[in-house]
């Protein structure tokens, strides 16, 4: 009888999928991780990935993070939920290490990488930080300024206003 439950016709929104994926990401290889990721894959069944970007992004969403990265993801998720600033020790693409305080806004996946998107207090602007380049994440008790996640699209070019 329990196997007779029919799935609801409701399709998950992009925001719902991202929130579920972040919640699952920090499960690492825990006891429910495999089943949870399988459930997320079922949520994607209605999608027909027509290009490599979408296909690789979906694969990244449902792959387990390393234990170390999962621990950092947990701290980031807690900061987003709690509305608190995080202190990042970050290694950029040029191998430079900086320490930055960030108002975390959301997390997203693009192709093969997870990103923390937030307002960087060092650079005074929106930045996307790759999870695999985070050396350390420190929680703080500093309240983050509120930011609307939909306005933070780091992979889109901004239109410049005419002077």
Helices and strands as residue ranges (DSSP letters): G 2-4, H 14-25, H 33-43, H 52-61, H 67-82, E 84-91, E 97-110, E 113-120, E 125-130, G 131-133, E 134-143, G 149-151
